[in-house]
Amino acid sequence: MAYEDPSASVEIDAPIDVVWRVMVETDEYAAWNPFVVRAETAQPAAVGNPIILHVTWANGGRTRSPERISAVDAPVVGEDGVGVAYLAYVYAGWPARLGLVRGVRHQRLTQRPGGPTRYETVEEFSGPLVRLAGPERVAEGFRRHAAALKVRAETLANESGLDH
């Protein structure tokens, strides 16, 4: 059975720095994130840190997903005026250690001068038991996560009087 890597994207009317702050302040996830309702990790986020994601599926089921942070690239603005940021983590559960299911979640932010911030996320799955990881339900969770990130970041930007 073929599958697509789970992904989601959204345009957010908030500065890249605000969106980034919402993404990395994992202690606040319970206040806004319907998919990853809790994330246990040391603050601030750093490469190599373990992170336990407490996930709630659309059907109300819950699971814990052990991960390891593999990239934390805070927003920078290039010579072209485009802001970019990147956060990634690697699945570290026993199926990954056995080579059965591997996953890397990429989360990218891009903001062109004067424009909204674009959030994109994808989980690159591999291994013989990927279908058991439920790529479709992960994609649905990513869509809920992206929509909630948009609401949270736009609310914070509006409360602060920040413009993108």
C-alpha positions in Angstrom: 0.0 0.0 0.0 1.4 3.4 -1.1 1.4 6.3 1.3 2.4 10.0 1.2 4.6 11.5 3.8 2.2 13.4 6.2 2.4 17.1 5.7 0.6 20.4 6.3 1.1 24.1 5.5 -0.5 27.4 6.4 -0.1 31.1 5.8 0.1 33.0 9.2 -0.4 36.7 9.4 2.3 37.2 12.1 6.0 38.0 12.1 8.3 35.0 11.7 9.7 35.7 15.2 6.3 35.4 16.8 5.5 32.1 15.0 8.9 30.7 16.0 8.4 31.6 19.6 5.1 29.8 19.7 6.8 26.7 18.1 9.7 26.5 20.5 7.8 27.4 23.7 6.7 23.8 24.2 5.6 24.5 27.8 2.7 26.4 26.3 1.5 23.7 23.9 -1.4 22.6 26.2 -2.9 26.1 25.8 -3.2 26.0 22.0 -2.1 22.7 20.4 -4.8 20.1 19.8 -2.4 17.5 18.3 0.7 17.7 20.5 -1.0 18.5 23.7 2.2 18.4 25.8 5.9 18.3 24.9 8.4 17.3 27.6 11.9 18.7 26.9 14.5 21.0 28.4 14.2 24.7 27.6 15.4 26.3 25.5 15.2 23.7 22.7 18.6 22.5 21.6 20.0 19.9 19.2 20.4 16.5 20.9 17.7 17.1 23.5 15.2 14.4 24.0 11.6 15.4 23.6 8.5 13.3 24.5 5.5 14.4 22.5 2.1 13.6 24.0 -0.2 13.3 20.9 -4.0 13.3 20.8 -5.5 11.7 17.7 -8.7 13.0 16.1 -10.6 10.0 17.5 -9.5 11.0 21.1 -6.8 8.3 21.3 -3.5 9.3 22.9 0.1 8.2 22.6 3.5 9.2 23.6 6.2 9.7 21.0 9.9 9.8 22.0 11.9 12.0 19.7 15.3 13.7 19.7 15.7 17.3 18.5 18.0 17.3 15.4 17.8 20.9 14.2 17.0 24.3 15.9 17.6 27.1 13.4 16.1 30.3 14.8 14.8 32.9 12.3 17.4 34.7 10.2 16.9 37.1 7.4 18.9 36.6 4.3 20.3 39.3 1.9 17.2 38.9 -0.1 15.1 40.0 2.9 13.5 36.6 3.3 13.3 35.2 6.8 13.7 31.5 7.4 13.7 29.2 10.4 13.8 25.4 10.8 13.0 22.9 13.6 13.3 19.2 13.3 13.3 16.1 15.4 13.8 12.4 14.8 11.6 9.6 16.1 13.5 7.6 18.8 11.0 4.9 19.8 11.7 1.2 19.9 10.4 0.7 16.3 13.1 3.2 15.1 15.8 1.5 17.2 14.8 -1.8 15.5 14.8 -0.3 12.0 11.1 -0.9 11.6 9.8 2.7 11.4 11.9 5.7 11.1 10.6 9.3 11.0 12.0 12.8 10.8 9.6 15.7 11.3 10.6 18.9 9.5 9.0 22.3 10.4 10.0 25.3 8.2 9.1 28.9 8.4 9.5 31.4 5.5 8.6 35.1 5.5 9.0 37.3 2.5 9.4 41.1 3.2 6.0 42.5 4.2 4.2 39.1 3.7 2.8 36.5 6.0 4.8 33.7 7.5 4.5 30.4 5.7 4.6 27.3 8.0 5.3 23.9 6.4 5.7 20.6 8.1 6.3 17.1 6.8 7.2 13.8 8.4 9.6 11.7 6.3 8.8 8.1 7.2 10.8 5.0 6.2 11.0 1.4 7.2 9.0 -1.8 6.5 6.2 -1.0 9.0 5.5 2.6 8.1 1.8 1.8 7.5 1.5 1.0 11.2 2.6 4.5 12.1 -0.6 5.7 10.5 0.6 8.3 8.0 -3.0 9.4 7.3 -3.8 10.1 11.0 -0.4 11.9 11.4 -1.3 14.1 8.4 -4.7 14.9 10.0 -2.9 15.8 13.3 -0.5 18.1 11.4 -3.4 19.9 9.8 -4.9 20.5 13.2 -1.5 21.6 14.6 -1.0 24.1 11.7 -4.4 25.6 12.0 -4.0 26.1 15.7 -0.5 27.5 15.3 -2.0 30.1 12.9 -4.6 31.1 15.5 -2.2 31.3 18.4 0.5 33.3 16.5 -2.0 35.7 15.0 -3.6 36.3 18.4 -0.2 37.0 20.0 0.8 39.3 17.2 -2.5 41.2 17.4 -2.3 41.5 21.2 1.2 42.9 20.9 0.3 45.2 18.0 3.0 43.6 15.8 2.6 43.6 12.1 4.2 41.2 9.7 
